[in-house]
Amino acid sequence: MDIGEQILQLQNDLDEVKLLLEKVTRKRIRDILVSEQKKIETEISKKQQQQQKLLKEKEEMEKTLHSSVSKGYTVKINNYGWDQSDKFIKIYITLNGVHKIPAENVEATFSDRSFMVLIKDLDGKNHQMTVNNLLNSIDPQESYRKVKTDMVLVMCKKKTSKKWEFLTQVEKQAKEKQKPSLDADADADPSEGLMNVLKKIYAEGDDEMKRTINKAWAESRDKQSKGEEMEF
């Protein structure tokens, strides 16, 4: 899931919390929802800042590409392989004759979560590969490229030795199963929507949050002769 989709999901969560705030009457439940609202708003703000940073990095990489291409047309590199060590993610790009062109014709630009490779004037064409939204962060200063016989090897330095299951976030998302949506339908019972949100907050909350919810629910049950129990 890319950042834009994450922001959209968070905005949907925020809209639902605001809707439930209009319907609840108990102070403790309202306080819990207000706390969740602030938490979601903070997360949205952080994601928006991250999105702006990525857009800026992409623009800078595109400017570099535009200024670097001297002649011929540019083709996109789609075929590559990759593996990893404890310290590096290694991307293998096979291009016949790449070792015969000047070394300065093979350029690589790195950012925290992306990289771009440009091979200029190989058989009258430029070859370009851009990978955005890497699964984890890399160290741009310690990343580099090597030119081998008929191959360009891109070395992305990991910031941690953690094993990568995928190269990009997009690949990870494609493999993951769709999680059941907790969003309430427009025509659903508001109390059911509240229950779903509270269950989600309880599951993700710390011990203090769980104690607050349990106490609020216990007080509510004491005042009602009948009612549906909340199960977490």
C-alpha positions as CSV (number, residue, x, y, z in Angstrom):
1,M,0.0,0.0,0.0
2,D,1.6,3.3,-1.1
3,I,1.5,6.5,1.0
4,G,-1.5,7.9,-0.9
5,E,-3.6,4.9,-0.1
6,Q,-2.5,4.9,3.5
7,I,-3.6,8.5,3.9
8,L,-6.9,7.7,2.3
9,Q,-7.5,4.8,4.7
10,L,-6.6,7.0,7.7
11,Q,-8.9,9.7,6.5
12,N,-11.7,7.1,6.3
13,D,-11.0,6.0,9.8
14,L,-11.0,9.7,10.9
15,D,-14.4,10.3,9.2
16,E,-15.9,7.3,11.0
17,V,-14.6,8.3,14.4
18,K,-16.0,11.8,13.9
19,L,-19.4,10.3,12.9
20,L,-19.4,8.1,16.1
21,L,-18.5,11.2,18.2
22,E,-21.8,12.8,17.1
23,K,-23.8,9.8,18.4
24,V,-22.1,8.8,21.7
25,T,-23.3,10.3,25.0
26,R,-21.1,8.7,27.6
27,K,-18.1,10.8,28.6
28,R,-15.6,8.0,28.9
29,I,-16.4,6.6,25.5
30,R,-16.3,10.1,24.0
31,D,-12.9,10.7,25.6
32,I,-11.6,7.5,24.1
33,L,-12.8,8.5,20.6
34,V,-11.4,12.0,21.0
35,S,-8.0,10.5,21.9
36,E,-8.2,8.2,18.8
37,Q,-9.2,11.2,16.6
38,K,-6.1,13.1,17.7
39,K,-3.9,10.0,17.1
40,I,-5.3,9.5,13.5
41,E,-4.9,13.2,12.7
42,T,-1.2,13.1,13.9
43,E,-0.6,10.0,11.7
44,I,-2.2,11.7,8.7
45,S,0.0,14.7,9.1
46,K,3.2,12.5,9.3
47,K,2.2,10.6,6.2
48,Q,1.5,13.8,4.3
49,Q,5.0,15.1,5.2
50,Q,6.5,11.8,4.1
51,Q,4.5,11.9,0.8
52,Q,5.8,15.5,0.1
53,K,9.4,14.3,0.8
54,L,9.0,11.4,-1.7
55,L,7.6,13.7,-4.3
56,K,10.5,16.1,-3.9
57,E,13.0,13.3,-4.2
58,K,11.2,12.0,-7.3
59,E,11.3,15.5,-8.9
60,E,15.0,15.8,-8.2
61,M,15.7,12.4,-9.7
62,E,13.7,13.3,-12.8
63,K,15.6,16.5,-13.1
64,T,18.9,14.6,-12.9
65,L,17.6,12.2,-15.6
66,H,16.6,15.0,-17.9
67,S,19.9,16.8,-17.6
68,S,21.9,13.7,-18.0
69,V,20.4,12.3,-21.2
70,S,22.4,13.6,-24.0
71,K,21.3,11.9,-27.2
72,G,19.2,9.0,-28.5
73,Y,16.0,7.8,-26.9
74,T,15.5,6.3,-23.5
75,V,14.1,2.8,-22.9
76,K,12.8,1.5,-19.6
77,I,14.6,-1.4,-17.9
78,N,12.1,-3.9,-16.8
79,N,14.1,-7.1,-16.5
80,Y,16.4,-7.5,-13.5
81,G,17.1,-9.8,-10.6
82,W,17.9,-9.2,-7.0
83,D,19.1,-10.8,-3.9
84,Q,20.6,-9.6,-0.6
85,S,23.3,-10.0,2.1
86,D,23.2,-8.8,5.6
87,K,24.4,-5.4,4.5
88,F,23.2,-4.9,0.9
89,I,20.3,-5.3,-1.4
90,K,21.8,-6.3,-4.8
91,I,20.1,-5.5,-8.1
92,Y,21.4,-7.2,-11.2
93,I,20.7,-5.5,-14.6
94,T,21.9,-7.4,-17.7
95,L,22.8,-5.2,-20.7
96,N,25.0,-6.6,-23.4
97,G,28.1,-4.5,-24.0
98,V,27.6,-2.2,-21.0
99,H,31.2,-2.8,-19.9
100,K,32.5,-1.4,-23.2
101,I,31.0,2.1,-22.8
102,P,32.7,4.9,-20.7
103,A,32.3,4.3,-17.0
104,E,30.8,7.8,-16.6
105,N,27.9,6.8,-18.9
106,V,26.6,4.6,-16.1
107,E,25.0,6.7,-13.4
108,A,23.1,5.8,-10.2
109,T,21.2,8.1,-7.9
110,F,19.9,7.0,-4.5
111,S,17.5,8.4,-1.9
112,D,16.2,7.0,1.4
113,R,13.6,4.8,-0.3
114,S,14.4,4.8,-4.0
115,F,17.1,4.6,-6.6
116,M,17.5,5.5,-10.3
117,V,20.0,4.0,-12.8
118,L,20.8,5.6,-16.2
119,I,23.0,4.0,-18.8
120,K,23.7,6.6,-21.6
121,D,24.5,5.9,-25.2
122,L,24.6,2.1,-25.3
123,D,24.0,1.0,-28.9
124,G,22.5,4.4,-29.6
125,K,20.0,4.3,-26.8
126,N,19.7,5.3,-23.1
127,H,18.5,2.8,-20.6
128,Q,16.8,3.9,-17.4
129,M,15.5,2.1,-14.3
130,T,13.7,3.9,-11.5
131,V,12.5,2.0,-8.4
132,N,10.4,3.9,-5.8
133,N,8.9,2.8,-2.5
134,L,11.6,0.3,-1.5
135,L,10.4,-2.0,1.2
136,N,12.8,-0.5,3.8
137,S,15.2,2.5,4.0
138,I,18.6,2.4,2.5
139,D,21.7,4.6,3.1
140,P,22.2,6.7,-0.1
141,Q,25.7,7.7,0.9
142,E,26.9,4.1,1.2
143,S,25.0,2.8,-1.9
144,Y,26.8,2.5,-5.3
145,R,26.9,0.8,-8.6
146,K,29.4,-1.6,-10.3
147,V,29.9,-2.3,-14.0
148,K,30.7,-5.9,-14.8
149,T,30.8,-7.8,-18.1
150,D,27.4,-7.3,-19.7
151,M,25.9,-6.3,-16.4
152,V,25.3,-3.4,-14.0
153,L,25.2,-4.3,-10.3
154,V,23.4,-1.8,-8.0
155,M,24.4,-2.1,-4.4
156,C,21.8,-0.5,-2.0
157,K,23.2,-0.3,1.5
158,K,20.7,-1.5,4.1
159,K,20.2,0.7,7.2
160,T,19.6,-2.4,9.2
161,S,20.6,-6.1,8.7
162,K,16.9,-7.0,8.6
163,K,16.0,-9.5,5.8
164,W,13.8,-8.1,3.1
165,E,11.0,-10.3,2.0
166,F,10.3,-8.1,-1.0
167,L,12.1,-5.4,-2.9
168,T,9.3,-2.8,-2.8
169,Q,6.2,-2.0,-0.9
170,V,4.1,-2.6,-4.0
171,E,5.3,-6.2,-4.3
172,K,4.5,-6.7,-0.6
173,Q,1.0,-5.3,-1.0
174,A,0.4,-7.5,-4.0
175,K,1.2,-10.6,-2.0
176,E,-0.7,-9.7,1.1
177,K,-4.3,-10.8,1.5
178,Q,-6.9,-8.1,1.7
179,K,-7.7,-7.4,5.4
180,P,-11.3,-7.4,6.4
181,S,-12.6,-3.8,6.5
182,L,-13.7,-2.5,9.9
183,D,-15.5,0.4,8.2
184,A,-19.2,0.5,9.1
185,D,-21.7,0.6,6.3
186,A,-23.6,3.8,5.8
187,D,-26.9,2.2,6.8
188,A,-25.4,0.1,9.7
189,D,-26.5,0.4,13.3
190,P,-24.3,3.2,14.8
191,S,-23.8,1.1,18.0
192,E,-22.3,-1.7,15.9
193,G,-19.9,0.8,14.3
194,L,-18.9,2.1,17.8
195,M,-18.3,-1.5,18.9
196,N,-16.0,-2.1,15.9
197,V,-14.0,1.0,16.5
198,L,-13.7,0.3,20.3
199,K,-12.6,-3.2,19.6
200,K,-9.9,-1.9,17.2
201,I,-8.8,0.7,19.7
202,Y,-8.7,-1.9,22.4
203,A,-6.7,-4.4,20.3
204,E,-4.1,-1.7,19.3
205,G,-4.0,0.2,22.6
206,D,-1.6,0.1,25.5
207,D,-2.4,-1.3,29.0
208,E,-3.7,2.1,30.1
209,M,-6.1,2.4,27.2
210,K,-7.4,-1.1,27.8
211,R,-8.0,-0.4,31.5
212,T,-9.9,2.8,30.6
213,I,-12.1,0.9,28.1
214,N,-12.8,-1.9,30.5
215,K,-13.7,0.5,33.3
216,A,-16.0,2.5,31.1
217,W,-17.7,-0.7,30.0
218,A,-18.1,-2.0,33.5
219,E,-19.7,1.2,34.6
220,S,-22.1,1.1,31.7
221,R,-23.1,-2.5,32.5
222,D,-23.7,-1.6,36.2
223,K,-26.3,1.0,35.1
224,Q,-28.1,-1.3,32.6
225,S,-30.2,-4.3,33.5
226,K,-29.8,-5.7,30.0
227,G,-27.3,-5.1,27.3
228,E,-24.9,-6.7,24.9
229,E,-21.5,-7.6,26.3
230,M,-18.4,-6.3,24.6
231,E,-16.0,-9.1,23.8
232,F,-12.3,-8.3,23.1
